[in-house]
Amino acid sequence: MLYALIGEDAPNTLEQRLAVRGAHLARLQALQAEGRLVLAGPCPAVDSPDPGPAGFTGSVIVAEFDSLEAAQAWAAADPYSTTGVFIRCTVKPFRKVLP
């Protein structure tokens, strides 16, 4: 089943986000290689594809997992979660309708 992982950045964590981004992307690339990743990306803090020092407010990931618990465990083990970039990460079942 698909799950939406919605991570919310803690205030003033842009530097930490950038420091662990490589490890975060490696985990996403593993999901992609397994054919489980639907989409992933950050939410800029300002209306711009490159928010610069304004940073990000969080990230959204939609991917396939065996269960809600598996999706929650994956989110909890992500570097953005383990290093405090995410103040919280909500995981919800997701049903893709379009496209």
N, C-alpha and C positions, 0 to 999 in steps of 0.2 A: 504494500500500500504506500501511497505517497504521503509525506508529512511536510508541513511548512515549519521551518525553524526561524523564529523572528528574534534576533538578538538586539538588545538595546545597550548602546555604549554608555559607560559611566562617564561623568564629566571629566574633561581634561585628560583623556587617555589616547590622544592621537599619536603621541610618541611611542607609547607601548604598542598600539595597534600596528604601527609601521615596523616595529622591532620584531614582532612575531608573525607578520603577514606571510612570510615564506612558508612557515610551518603550517599555517592555516590553509594556504593555497595548495600545499602538497596533499592535505587530507581531502580537499575538494577534488583535486585531480585524480586521486584514487577512486573516489565515487564515480567520477566521469569515466574512468577506464573500465569500471565494472558495469557501465551502462545504467547507473542508478541516479545520476544527477540530471534534474530537469532544468534548473536555473540557480544562479547564485550571484549575489552582488551586494555592494554597500549602499547605504542611504546617505547621500551627501547632506550636510547640515545646512547648506544654502542651495539655491536653485541654479546649480552649475555642475557640469560633469566633472570638473576639477575644483573641489571646494577649497583647495589650498589650506591655509592655517585654520579655517573654520572646521575642517575635519568632517566627521561622519556622526550620525546619530545611531547607527546600528547596521545590521545586515539582514538579508533575507535569503534563505536557502530552501529550495523545494527538491526533495530527493526521496528515493524509495528505500524503505527499511522494512524489516520483517514484522515489526511491532512498534507501538508507541513507546514502549520501554526501551527498545533498541535505538530509536531515534533520540530519545531523551539522553541515553547513555552516550551516544555519539556527540551530541551537543555539549554535554557536561565535560567531555574529554578534549574538546576543541581548545587550541591555544588561546583563543579570544576569551573563552570561559575560564580556563585555568589560571590565566595571568591577570584577570580582573578588568580586561577591556569591556566585556559584557557585564553589566550590572544585573541583568536577567536575560534568560533566553526562554521564550515561550515556544512550546512544540505542540502542534495541532495536526490532526488528520486533515488531509487535503485531497479534494477530488477535482482533477483537471477536467474542464468542460471544453474549453477552446484554447488555442486552435486545434 
